[in-house]
Amino acid sequence: MKAYEKNLTVGSELPAIVMFTLPMLAGNLFQQLYNVVDSVIVGKYLGSDALAAVGSTGSITYLFYTLCLGLGTGAGILTAQHYGAGDDDRVKKTIVNSAYVIGGFAVAISIISVLAAKWLLTLLNTPASILDEAAGYMRISCAGTIAVAAYNWIAFILRSLGDSRTPLIFLVVSSVLNVALDLLFVIPLGMGINGAALATVLSQGVSAVASIIFAFAKNRFFRFSAEHTRLDRAICGKCVKTGVPIALQNAMISVSMISLQKTANGFGKNVMAAYTASMRVEQLIQQPYASLGSAMATFTGQNYGAGKNERISRCYRRCTLLVLGFSLVMTALFLIFSEGIAGFFVSRRAVIEIAAKGLRINCLFYFFLGMIHLTRGLLNGIGDVNFALINGLCEVAGRIGFSLLLAKVLQIGCISVWATTALTWLITMLLCVARYFTSRSSRLSA
């Protein structure tokens, strides 16, 4: 049924990509809201140690999840390109074979991460007082990697076909179910943080199964013949080749963030709290940019597959103006209301002042952050995924290098944490845009 697909190779570019972006933006913001609610439930009913145990597993589980997410992104890019080219058989074969690849990786990652959970947490100097609790939480979360992988795989596939509304619906269902199960498992059943982990896994699993059933019922590209379901080694290899660099980029960015967190920790509790508050704000600010970047990847994939490269360049120019306009508005708001925004997350005056100063620095660089997401989306859409590795290395080098230079060599104080982020955005954006102009001269030349 064509109601559950959208051809982005025809019509006016900017309205099409904006309408495609909005459901993804709503979903991302809803996900951020859920994350806050989930933390409140654990922190309020189980205490600060339980919240610390949950938090201590975040960076590791993300590193495990990110491989599956990268493969899902790669599958979506390939599917979008074949859809734009009008090759329906290739679309169906890519859907099936990407499921084989992602399913196999997810099972392997689940086994490895469950077995290595306690060892990895010990390696990261997790306090002994919360180690067992954190390991139990991580084992349950990582055992459910297949559910996370399946949910994100179907979401990427549906978006690649132009349907960004259906993933939003099931994301909302998953989040609401997750909160309900959190409250059930944590409070009346007294399952502790293991209950919180189980709630997340079950809600993701239910949403994944429901999304896949819906796709089979409503989307014509899920009508498979025996030929479509055969293992195609070439397609599987292309899924891996496309997805792994994106996964590694995400992993490297995660590692660079952990490194910067360590720098912030070195300045004491007030700076740690201020950095945490500003990071929460940054996560919200990133959502419009990230959503537009994801939409750009699908738009580019479809039009690149259709050979309509001028539409890609034209859409990129118009989206650049969109990013500029949004960034100017956000910069003005943060310059004026930075203390009020920081005060929404923390109450201690000293922390608010530090966080506000950091926000005023970073808001001047929001345009660069937006251009990173937009340009990455375009480059991923044309299949220039090897650049993702270069881009990830740039972020690692920026966050580690600038933090050492500013904090250790120049010794400018705690503000070096935020200055590091801002300068990393700048050099990463310059690298992305340079790559775009190179690609425009080669891959996107008419």
Stockholm file with secondary structure:
# STOCKHOLM 1.0

chainA/1-446         MKAYEKNLTVGSELPAIVMFTLPMLAGNLFQQLYNVVDSVIVGKYLGSDALAAVGSTGSITYLFYTLCLGLGTGAGILTAQHYGAGDDDRVKKTIVNSAYVIGGFAVAISIISVLAAKWLLTLLNTPASILDEAAGYMRISCAGTIAVAAYNWIAFILRSLGDSRTPLIFLVVSSVLNVALDLLFVIPLGMGINGAALATVLSQGVSAVASIIFAFAKNRFFRFSAEHTRLDRAICGKCVKTGVPIALQNAMISVSMISLQKTANGFGKNVMAAYTASMRVEQLIQQPYASLGSAMATFTGQNYGAGKNERISRCYRRCTLLVLGFSLVMTALFLIFSEGIAGFFVSRRAVIEIAAKGLRINCLFYFFLGMIHLTRGLLNGIGDVNFALINGLCEVAGRIGFSLLLAKVLQIGCISVWATTALTWLITMLLCVARYFTSRSSRLSA
#=GR chainA/1-446 SS CGGGCCCTTSSCHHHHHHHHHHHHHHHHHHHHHHHHHHHHHHHHHHCHHHHHHHHHTHHHHHHHHHHHHHHHHHHHHHHHHHHHTTCHHHHHHHHHHHHHHHHHHHHHHHHHHHHHHHHHHHHTTCCHHHHHHHHHHHHHHHHTHHHHHHHHHHHHHHHHTTCCHHHHHHHHHHHHHHHHHHHHHHTTSCCHHHHHHHHHHHHHHHHHHHHHHHHHHHCGGGCCCHHHHSCCHHHHHHHHHHHHHHHHHHHHHHHHHHHHHHHHHTTCHHHHHHHHHHHHHHHHHHHHHHHHHHHHHHHHHHHHHTTCHHHHHHHHHHHHHHHHHHHHHHHHHHHHHHHHHHHTTCCCHHHHHHHHHHHHHHHTTHHHHHHHHHHHHHHHHTTCTHHHHHHHHHHHHHHHHHHIIIIIISCCCTTHHHHHHHHHHHHHHHHHHHHHHHHHHTTTCC
#=GC SS_cons         CGGGCCCTTSSCHHHHHHHHHHHHHHHHHHHHHHHHHHHHHHHHHHCHHHHHHHHHTHHHHHHHHHHHHHHHHHHHHHHHHHHHTTCHHHHHHHHHHHHHHHHHHHHHHHHHHHHHHHHHHHHTTCCHHHHHHHHHHHHHHHHTHHHHHHHHHHHHHHHHTTCCHHHHHHHHHHHHHHHHHHHHHHTTSCCHHHHHHHHHHHHHHHHHHHHHHHHHHHCGGGCCCHHHHSCCHHHHHHHHHHHHHHHHHHHHHHHHHHHHHHHHHTTCHHHHHHHHHHHHHHHHHHHHHHHHHHHHHHHHHHHHHTTCHHHHHHHHHHHHHHHHHHHHHHHHHHHHHHHHHHHTTCCCHHHHHHHHHHHHHHHTTHHHHHHHHHHHHHHHHTTCTHHHHHHHHHHHHHHHHHHIIIIIISCCCTTHHHHHHHHHHHHHHHHHHHHHHHHHHTTTCC
//
